[in-house]
Amino acid sequence: MRFNELRYQDPITRTYLGSPSIVRLPGGDLLATHDYFGPGAPLSHEGIPHLSSVYRSSDNGATWTNLTHIAGAWWSTLFVHGPDVYLLGVSQEYGSIVIRRSQDGGATWSHPADERTGLLFRGGPRLEPPNYHCAPTPVLLATGRLYRAFEDCDPCVWGSGFRSLVISVDANADLLNAAHWTMSNKLRFDPEWPPADWGQPERPGWLEGNVVQAPDGTLWNILRVNSRPAVNKAALVRIEDAGRRVTFDPQTGFIEFPGGMTKFTIRRDPVTGMYLTLSNNVTRPAYATQRNVLSLHASRDLRQWQHVRTLLEDDSPLPVEESIRLVGFQYVDWQFDGDDLIYLVRTAYDGAHNYHDSNRITFHRLEGFRQLLVAA
């Protein structure tokens, strides 16, 4: 399999590549970021991963140049607002919620030194609560406000500790001023909520939500659900009162969602009105963590999802079990780009220690995607 690689990291370094994000800048260039994790990753003064790198392409993704590195930026989303580009995420693994602004196309960035310069919500010291968590999921503009999903992992136990929340701000406000931002209540996952036919999930919980606006104008946070042994599940959390309140109805809030055990990104096509996601649909239910298949899926109502096309699938001669163990096309961030979709993939392939510990960030383009939606 041939890749357009934005970055390769030799697994011998025990440093792995995560959290890709991509946007097209107002001037036409593409801007991308990713962070580093693993035992060899760069660490903060508290001994926690915290570094991201920034890349720019002036030829529509054919080649990439490393612009700079940002300390204190992790699990972050790029988004364009007005003439500027912003980076919104956390300061380190389970850190403070921080935002940065670049006014020169990503070459230099503001520093979130305090609540007036981008330090939005303070996290606790070295894994003490609050422990803010997220992934590069969309910043949504709706009803005059910008919304983004986060979690507070308290207690800091992966899976069961995640409490869902959203933050929001008036779209005309100074986004670097914490006083303008609102945080909702924090909603804990109740282990009694999953239906009986899920079996007995291991560390049930939700994380890495996507704020989306339904066709009727209501706002929802659609979250990945750690549902193993059940697969392909997601949860819909209702957002109300301009982002101040989130609620969940366990009778109606769980849906069948392809790839719901893994991070996904949902956006609505402004032309067709359909909702799209690029996700790791589990094709072999016995392997709940399968990530060696990446597909485009579509929905008209956010509840019923259809497979549209398989985009990436392991073509190596590995046996099925080994392929699932070693290969991953995951944590995709993507954007509409005219008639095409462009997307960045956290890729584990050809030498990665396992599917999770990715050794590549790869760039891809799906041309003429709306032609595929006709039958969906």
C-alpha positions in Angstrom: 0.0 0.0 0.0 1.4 3.4 -1.0 0.7 6.4 1.2 1.0 10.2 0.9 2.9 10.5 4.2 2.7 13.7 6.2 5.0 12.1 8.9 6.7 8.8 9.5 8.1 7.9 13.0 10.4 4.9 13.3 8.8 2.5 16.0 12.3 2.0 17.5 11.9 5.4 19.1 8.9 4.2 21.1 7.2 7.5 20.1 3.9 7.2 18.2 1.9 9.7 16.2 -1.6 10.7 17.2 -4.6 13.1 17.0 -4.3 14.4 13.4 -6.3 17.5 12.5 -6.6 19.3 9.2 -8.1 22.6 7.7 -7.8 24.6 4.6 -6.7 28.1 5.4 -8.4 31.2 4.0 -5.4 31.8 1.7 -5.7 28.3 0.2 -3.0 26.3 1.9 -3.7 23.2 3.9 -2.7 23.2 7.6 -2.3 20.0 9.7 -1.4 19.1 13.2 -0.7 15.9 15.2 0.7 15.0 18.6 3.1 12.4 20.1 2.4 9.6 22.6 4.1 6.5 23.9 7.0 5.8 26.3 9.4 7.8 24.1 7.2 10.8 23.6 8.3 14.3 24.7 7.1 15.0 28.2 6.0 18.2 30.1 7.6 19.3 33.4 5.0 17.0 35.1 6.2 14.0 33.0 3.2 13.9 30.8 3.0 13.9 26.9 2.3 17.5 25.7 3.8 18.2 22.3 2.1 18.8 18.9 3.6 19.6 15.4 2.3 21.8 12.7 2.6 21.3 8.9 1.5 23.2 5.9 1.0 22.2 2.3 0.8 24.6 -0.7 0.1 22.0 -3.3 -3.2 20.5 -2.0 -1.5 17.9 0.1 1.0 16.5 -2.3 3.9 17.6 -0.1 4.1 18.9 3.5 6.5 21.2 5.3 6.9 21.1 9.1 6.3 24.6 10.2 6.7 24.5 14.0 6.1 22.6 17.2 3.8 23.6 20.0 4.5 22.6 23.6 1.4 22.3 25.8 -1.0 21.3 23.1 -2.5 17.9 22.9 -5.7 16.1 21.5 -6.3 19.4 19.6 -8.7 20.5 16.8 -7.8 23.0 14.1 -10.6 25.3 13.0 -10.8 28.5 11.0 -12.9 31.4 12.4 -12.9 34.7 10.6 -9.4 35.5 9.2 -7.6 33.4 11.8 -6.9 29.7 12.6 -7.3 28.3 16.1 -6.1 25.2 17.9 -8.4 24.0 20.7 -7.6 21.1 22.9 -5.8 20.4 26.2 -2.4 21.4 27.5 -1.2 17.8 28.0 -2.7 14.4 28.5 -5.6 15.1 30.9 -4.6 18.7 31.2 -6.2 22.2 31.1 -8.5 23.2 28.3 -6.6 25.7 26.2 -7.0 27.6 22.9 -4.4 29.2 20.6 -4.7 31.6 17.7 -2.5 32.0 14.7 -2.7 35.1 12.5 0.0 34.1 10.0 -1.3 30.8 8.7 0.0 28.6 11.5 3.6 29.8 11.6 3.3 31.4 15.0 0.8 30.9 17.8 -0.5 32.8 20.8 0.4 31.3 24.2 -2.3 30.5 26.8 -0.5 31.9 29.8 -3.7 32.9 31.7 -7.5 33.3 31.4 -7.1 36.3 29.2 -4.8 34.6 26.6 -6.4 31.2 26.0 -6.3 29.2 29.3 -10.0 28.5 29.3 -10.6 25.9 32.1 -7.8 24.8 34.4 -7.0 21.2 35.0 -5.6 19.7 38.1 -1.9 19.1 38.7 -0.5 15.8 37.4 -3.7 13.8 36.9 -5.5 15.3 39.8 -9.1 16.3 38.9 -10.4 17.9 36.8 -8.8 15.7 34.2 -9.9 17.2 30.8 -9.9 14.8 27.8 -10.9 15.1 24.2 -9.9 14.3 20.6 -9.8 16.3 17.4 -13.5 16.4 16.9 -15.3 19.4 15.2 -15.9 22.9 16.5 -19.6 23.5 15.5 -21.0 26.9 14.7 -24.7 26.9 15.5 -27.2 29.5 16.6 -24.5 32.1 16.8 -22.3 30.1 19.1 -19.2 27.8 18.8 -19.5 24.4 20.5 -16.9 21.7 21.2 -17.2 18.5 23.2 -14.8 17.5 26.0 -14.8 15.0 28.9 -13.6 15.2 32.5 -12.1 11.9 33.5 -12.8 11.8 37.2 -11.8 9.4 38.7 -9.1 9.1 36.0 -9.9 5.6 34.9 -10.1 5.1 31.1 -13.6 4.2 30.0 -15.7 4.3 33.1 -14.3 7.6 34.4 -15.3 9.9 31.5 -18.0 12.6 32.2 -19.4 14.2 29.1 -19.5 17.9 28.8 -19.5 20.7 26.2 -18.0 24.2 26.1 -19.3 27.1 24.1 -18.8 30.7 23.3 -20.5 33.5 21.4 -19.1 33.5 17.9 -18.4 37.2 18.0 -16.5 37.1 21.3 -12.8 37.1 21.9 -12.1 33.4 21.9 -9.0 33.7 24.0 -10.8 35.2 26.9 -12.0 32.5 29.3 -14.7 34.8 30.7 -16.7 34.5 27.5 -16.8 30.7 27.6 -19.5 28.5 29.2 -19.1 24.9 30.4 -22.1 22.6 30.8 -22.7 20.2 33.6 -20.6 17.0 33.6 -22.6 13.9 32.8 -21.3 10.6 34.1 -22.0 7.3 32.3 -24.2 5.0 34.4 -23.1 1.3 34.0 -26.8 0.3 34.4 -27.7 2.1 31.2 -26.5 -0.4 28.5 -29.3 -2.8 27.4 -29.1 -6.4 28.3 -28.2 -7.6 24.8 -24.9 -5.8 25.1 -23.7 -8.5 27.5 -21.5 -7.2 30.3 -19.4 -4.4 28.9 -15.8 -4.0 30.2 -15.3 -0.5 31.7 -18.4 0.9 30.0 -18.2 4.6 29.2 -18.3 7.3 26.6 -15.7 9.7 25.2 -14.5 11.8 22.2 -17.9 13.4 21.4 -19.0 15.3 18.3 -21.3 18.3 18.6 -23.8 18.2 15.7 -27.0 20.0 14.8 -29.9 17.7 13.9 -32.3 18.5 11.0 -34.8 20.0 13.5 -32.2 22.4 14.9 -31.6 20.6 18.2 -28.0 20.1 19.3 -26.5 16.7 20.2 -23.2 15.4 21.3 -22.6 12.0 19.6 -20.1 10.0 21.6 -18.0 6.9 21.1 -19.0 4.2 23.5 -16.7 1.7 25.1 -19.2 -1.2 24.8 -17.1 -4.3 24.4 -18.2 -7.1 23.9 -20.9 -5.3 22.0 -19.6 -3.3 18.9 -20.8 -0.5 16.6 -22.6 1.5 19.3 -22.8 5.3 20.0 -24.6 7.6 22.3 -26.6 10.8 21.7 -26.4 13.3 24.5 -28.8 16.3 24.3 -27.3 19.8 24.5 -29.7 22.5 25.8 -29.8 26.1 27.1 -27.1 27.4 24.8 -24.6 24.8 25.9 -25.2 25.1 29.7 -27.0 21.7 30.1 -26.5 18.2 28.8 -28.9 15.3 29.4 -29.2 11.7 28.3 -32.1 9.3 27.9 -30.9 5.7 28.1 -34.2 4.5 26.5 -33.6 6.4 23.2 -30.0 7.6 23.4 -28.1 4.5 22.2 -27.8 3.9 18.4 -26.2 1.5 16.1 -23.2 3.3 14.7 -20.4 1.8 12.5 -17.1 2.1 14.3 -18.6 3.4 17.6 -15.8 1.7 19.6 -13.2 4.1 18.0 -12.9 7.8 17.6 -14.9 9.3 14.7 -15.7 12.7 13.2 -19.2 13.7 12.0 -19.9 16.7 9.8 -22.9 17.7 7.7 -22.6 18.2 4.0 -23.9 21.8 3.2 -25.0 20.7 -0.2 -26.9 17.4 0.3 -27.7 17.9 4.0 -26.5 14.4 4.8 -24.3 13.7 7.8 -21.0 11.9 7.1 -18.4 10.1 9.1 -15.2 8.2 8.3 -15.0 5.4 10.9 -13.6 2.0 11.6 -16.6 -0.2 11.0 -16.1 -3.6 12.7 -16.4 -6.2 10.0 -15.5 -9.1 12.4 -17.5 -8.8 15.6 -15.2 -11.1 17.5 -12.6 -8.4 17.3 -14.2 -5.4 19.0 -11.0 -3.2 18.6 -10.7 -3.8 14.9 -9.2 -0.7 13.1 -7.8 -2.2 9.9 -10.8 -1.1 7.8 -11.8 2.6 7.3 -15.1 3.4 5.6 -17.3 6.4 4.7 -20.8 6.2 6.2 -23.8 8.5 5.8 -27.0 9.4 7.6 -30.0 11.7 7.0 -31.1 11.9 10.6 -28.1 11.0 12.8 -29.7 7.8 13.9 -29.7 5.5 10.9 -26.3 5.1 9.3 -25.4 3.4 6.0 -22.1 2.1 4.7 -21.2 4.1 1.5 -17.7 3.0 0.6 -14.6 1.2 2.1 -11.7 3.7 1.8 -8.8 1.9 3.4 -8.3 -1.8 4.0 -5.2 -3.8 4.9 -3.7 -5.2 1.7 -0.7 -7.0 3.4 -0.4 -10.8 3.3 -0.9 -10.9 7.1 -3.4 -13.5 8.4 -6.7 -11.9 9.6 -5.8 -12.0 13.2 -2.4 -10.6 12.7 -3.7 -7.8 10.5 -6.2 -6.8 13.1 -3.5 -6.8 15.7 -0.9 -4.8 13.8 -2.8 -2.5 11.3 -4.9 0.6 12.1 -6.4 3.4 9.9 -7.8 5.4 12.8 -8.6 8.7 14.5 -9.4 10.3 11.2 -10.0 14.0 10.8 -11.5 15.2 7.6 -13.0 18.2 5.8 -15.2 19.0 2.8 -13.0 20.3 0.0 -15.2 21.4 -2.9 -16.5 18.2 -4.5 -14.0 16.1 -2.5 -13.2 14.9 1.0 -9.7 15.3 2.3 -8.6 13.4 5.4 -5.7 12.7 7.7 -5.3 9.2 9.2 -3.4 8.0 12.3 -1.9 5.0 10.5 -0.2 1.9 12.0 1.2 -0.1 9.0 4.3 -2.0 7.9 6.4 -2.2 11.1 4.1 -0.7 13.7 4.3 -2.5 17.1 0.5 -2.9 17.0 -2.6 -1.3 15.5 -2.7 1.4 18.3 0.9 2.5 18.3 0.8 4.3 14.9 4.0 5.0 13.0 2.5 7.3 10.3 0.2 10.2 9.7 -1.1 9.9 6.1 -3.1 12.2 3.8 -5.9 11.1 1.5 -8.5 12.5 -0.9 -11.8 11.0 -1.9 -12.9 12.7 -5.2 -16.5 13.3 -6.1 -17.9 11.9 -2.9 -21.4 13.3 -3.5 -21.8 10.9 -6.4 -21.5 8.1 -3.9 -24.3 9.5 -1.7 -27.0 9.2 -4.4 -27.9 5.6 -3.4 -27.3 6.2 0.4 
